């Protein structure tokens, strides 16, 4: 097989926007966790969307579609923020599996466990994002803190809507 040289490869870069290199590393690490959580929850949410059955099918099917479409956008925003801070964004299932608080080893098969698990996972992600906001705030990275704070609101809303749909 021939070797293809496409030129430069991404590296960790120094940025000078008022946040120290040490702090950008901490923020990028917290963002990498948020990215792993979001990607893993995206996958689980889409799985529920595909496989949900029962009397609440239509509502949960539509709700999970809205949720995974929102997370799809968030995945890109989180990864691009990591890059904007000069660091590499994780982009492998192994990276996500080892970093995420969201467990995703097998496909859920009954509607109750699907919805209950998504509720718990959204709450776990919101909790962990609070720690990431603190890291960003300590470094005076207001952009990242604001972005992550907005994500907390989305996950709290996801939990509420799933809980209300299953009631």
C-alpha positions, 0 to 999 in steps of 0.5 A: 500500500502506498503512503499518502502524504497530505502534509501537516498534522494537527498538533497542540499549539500555544495560543495567546488570548490571556489564558495560560498554557497550563489553564488551556490544558485543564479546560481542554481536558474538561471539554474532552470529557464533555465531548465524550459525554455528549457523543456517548449520550448522543449515541444512546439517545439515537438508539432510543429514538430508533428502538422505542415502542409502546403507547408513548412511542410517537412522543418519545420518538420525536423528543429523542430526535430533537435531543440528538439533533441538538447534541449533534451540534454540541459535539462539533462546538465542543470539539472546535472549542478544544481546537481553538484552545490549541489542543487536539480533540479526542475522536475515537470510541476508545477515548470516549468510552474511557472518558465518559460518565455515560455507560454505553456497552449494550443496546437497551431493549425495553422502553422503561429502561431506555427512558430512565437511563436517558434521564439519569445520563442527562443528569450525570452529564449536567452534574459533570458539566458544572465542574467544567464550568468551574474550571473555565471560570477559574481560568477566566475563559468566559466563552467556554464557561458560557457554552458549557452553562448553556449545555447544562440547561439543555441536559436539565431540560432533556431530563425534565421532558423525558420524565414528563413524557414517561409519566 
